[in-house]
């Protein structure tokens, strides 16, 4: 059962601070498991293979940036009792237009990407079985059925198991390659080798940074945290999430540095790079370690799939609900909480978006992605993280947020730096698109 807020004898919401406890940890684990995908791990591996331990400091800064962003999302939900989309709507109609286009185009392309990524390690584990397209469809359908029939409490437990598998496998492989402890500590000193700028920015801004960071606030509400009394608990939960993400990144940098850097082994970009790594691990440590790694690869990919199927569908359901309320002229906003999320999990918009993520993208498994769709997906995706960081800065420095919970100098500095970083990454990603 989700934890719910107590009320006083007069029926008012009890806003006394909750005692922090490890038993409450959950939404952060979900956002960490969802945000770290196979492509992120490959990007980190490639950075380690090219520059060794030199960019370790960038991984640490990246965790701090994500902590500040997710904390801001959670703080908005708890301090105001309103969802993030409620906040975006107060900034003007342009936010509604952007999100509407983004969530449709992004979901179409991401659905195919997530299914393919989840199928790759299964094909590698069972080479004599069905092909990639068949396994991709199976993983998409399993994700659809699981999210359709289960609500947040079960979803969180499954995500915790998947991230546990990811954690054990990635750390085990990092230990097997015998890290150079001295070099890894030396990598905490900020240095930019020639040609490393883009890799550095990618490490800081890319790993664990997707639309699912915006979904964190919805998962916080689904847990039953609905007011500022849960603020301390949310902050601990968030730090645990990105400490876990940081360990993933550091472990993969170690693998890239020790296993690939010295041997000058190149990986394929994208998810298939992890298949290359599995082959390298088999040659170095045997088939058992390679198969274990492929299991971890599957846990990484499938956790991202069901995390998006659940989190972004929740955002879409909230988006539709708020648009309908505005159309009716309804100015009363229901306080966000576990009851609201539970209702949205059973709603038509939630399930409609689940179907959108699953079935239309299957057509892309047989077709090369249309040129215009690739461009649109790339541009919209590149703009989302700057959009998130800069709108949070706006919301949390305005009267929309209770004075006690508005940004201080540290939050403003971190969100400002994040916004600038994501703008630079956005420009770079748009430049790299196949115009």
Secondary structure as GFF3:
##gff-version 3
##sequence-region A 1 435
A	DSSP	three_ten_helix	22	24	.	.	.	ID=ss1
A	DSSP	alpha_helix	27	35	.	.	.	ID=ss2
A	DSSP	alpha_helix	38	51	.	.	.	ID=ss3
A	DSSP	alpha_helix	56	80	.	.	.	ID=ss4
A	DSSP	alpha_helix	84	89	.	.	.	ID=ss5
A	DSSP	alpha_helix	93	125	.	.	.	ID=ss6
A	DSSP	alpha_helix	132	149	.	.	.	ID=ss7
A	DSSP	alpha_helix	152	176	.	.	.	ID=ss8
A	DSSP	alpha_helix	181	186	.	.	.	ID=ss9
A	DSSP	alpha_helix	197	205	.	.	.	ID=ss10
A	DSSP	alpha_helix	212	222	.	.	.	ID=ss11
A	DSSP	three_ten_helix	228	230	.	.	.	ID=ss12
A	DSSP	alpha_helix	231	255	.	.	.	ID=ss13
A	DSSP	pi_helix	256	261	.	.	.	ID=ss14
A	DSSP	alpha_helix	273	285	.	.	.	ID=ss15
A	DSSP	alpha_helix	287	327	.	.	.	ID=ss16
A	DSSP	alpha_helix	338	345	.	.	.	ID=ss17
A	DSSP	alpha_helix	348	358	.	.	.	ID=ss18
A	DSSP	three_ten_helix	360	365	.	.	.	ID=ss19
A	DSSP	alpha_helix	371	395	.	.	.	ID=ss20
A	DSSP	three_ten_helix	403	405	.	.	.	ID=ss21
A	DSSP	alpha_helix	409	432	.	.	.	ID=ss22
###
